[in-house]
Amino acid sequence: MRGLIQRVAWAEVEVAQRVVGRIERGLLVYLGVALDDTAAQARWLAGKISELRIFEDGGGKMNLSAGGVGGGILAVPNFTLLGDARKGRRPAFTAAAVPVIAKKLFEEFVSALRQGGCPVASGVFGEHMTVRAAADGPVNIIIDTPLAGKGETGADG
């Protein structure tokens, strides 16, 4: 599972010319689900992102989470994060999970984010989305989950 996290002043996602998710200050998270990803990894990544300290405190140091600054999280499913463009000119998406599995794990991820205590909005899995945001910084972080059964995700993968 791969998350691309962007610190934003605001962000919104639109489907069929209708805004389906919007946050003010917070994190815009694009989530790619890989073939062997698990619910445990979705929960691990949600916890990691919920507590990610990339907002400045009073001293100008990145020391606060989205919740710590009263911010929200906008989660957007994005299978292209798993694209492999090392060969040729067209990315291969063979590492991405099949849609039925990816949707379930995206929903698990969003559910786990909601348990983190800050407002959460999301895009719509499988739909063409228009995402608008104002980057803050810019600050962008990529987080890959450890392999199932290894590291912090536990052995229940």
HUCORRA-V836638 format. One record per pair of residues at least 6 apart in sequence whose ideal C-beta (glycine too) atoms are under 6 Angstrom apart, sorted by the first residue. I is the first residue (numbers start at 1). J is the second residue. Records with the same first field share a line. If there is no record, write none. Layout:
I=J, J
This chain:
1=33, 37, 41, 45, 145
2=32, 81, 144
3=29, 31, 45, 143
4=30, 81, 142
5=27, 29, 141
6=28, 140
7=54, 136, 137, 139
8=28, 133, 134, 136
9=25, 134, 136
10=24, 134
11=23, 28, 74, 133
12=19, 22, 132
13=20, 21, 76, 123, 129, 131
14=130
15=124, 127, 129
20=124
21=74, 121, 122, 123
22=121
23=72, 74, 121
25=71
26=66, 71, 72, 73
27=66, 73
28=74, 133
29=49, 75
30=76, 78, 81
31=77, 109
32=78, 79, 81, 82
33=97, 102, 105
34=82, 95, 97
35=97
37=105
38=148, 157
39=108
40=153, 154, 156, 157
41=145, 153
42=105, 108, 109
43=112
44=145, 152, 153
45=145
46=109, 112, 113
50=116
51=65
53=62, 63, 64, 65
54=62, 139
55=64, 69
56=62
57=63, 64
66=73, 118
67=117, 118
72=118, 119
73=113, 120
74=121
75=110, 122
76=123, 131
77=106, 123, 125
79=96
82=95, 96
83=91, 93
84=92
85=91
103=125
106=125
110=122
113=120
114=120
123=129
146=153
148=157
149=155, 157
